Amino acid sequence: MLEERRVGSARVITFLDGINLITSDLIPQADCEAGHEIYAENGLNPELPIPSPMQAFLIAMPKKEGGDSFYLVDSGCGGQFGSAFGKSFKSFIRAGYDPKSISRIFLTHFHPDHVGGLIDDEGRARYPNAFLTLSRLEFAFWNNEFNASMHPEMKPYFKHAQRVFKAYEDKVQPAEWGEEVVKGMTLVNLEGHTPGHSGVRIENGGESLLIWGDMVHAAQFQLPHPEWCIGYDIDRQAALKTRLSTLKFLSESETLAAGPHVFGSGKIRTNGKGGYQMEEDLDV
């Protein structure tokens, strides 16, 4: 467990799955004077990769009759990337949570660092009672053989997606953007990183938090310079449009923000230099 915070009476618990290293070729726009200043400000070496967390989120949503309903947002890597990753499931168990208690898992998108933790090494569902929620566009993208042929570099991703769909079978429930799937949890259109990439908005007690998926990978660079894209984005123009509009919205609202590749959570505010910053707001 990395962090726990409240949104109203709901609890949002962050589990660290591992640390990814983003090489400079994945964010080439940072190879400039402004980028080198950010490297220096953060004690980073431009010749070395940028550390970026991989995280999953547990949501404990209070029920009227007492107790909590438990949901996940993303699931970490599982065994996809070796022993340095896939730690969130073990942390989840060590923290005393039961995989059978998870009734629904919201998936921002189907890259393996977000869905790898859904199945074990034998391809069995780790969360046997959970329904999977993802956008209809995301579901359609990963179930299309033509898309797989157009992205040969992602062949292992498509193969893994099919293993996940098979493990959960009729419990896979695509949803529309803007749909409140369960009370207090809504899928949000954040397309670009993948065609059906989503955020998840959590609302309770007049407060809200947006888990923005992979809208931001390297917060030290992409918050002050949201125009800088990451090489993982399938549609960079759509991802850029999403990042610009979402950060502007968040900077003008009281909605909190968090992401699988961002340490901490907090409000997004302008930094006075044309970009943004996260004002961390830990309440625990």
Helices and strands as residue ranges (DSSP letters): E 3-7, E 10-22, G 24-26, G 28-30, H 33-41, E 50-62, E 68-73, H 87-94, G 99-101, E 102-106, H 112-115, G 116-118, E 131-133, H 136-142, H 145-150, G 152-154, H 155-168, G 169-171, E 180-182, E 185-189, E 198-204, E 207-211, G 213-215, H 219-222, H 236-251, E 256-259, E 262-270, E 276-280
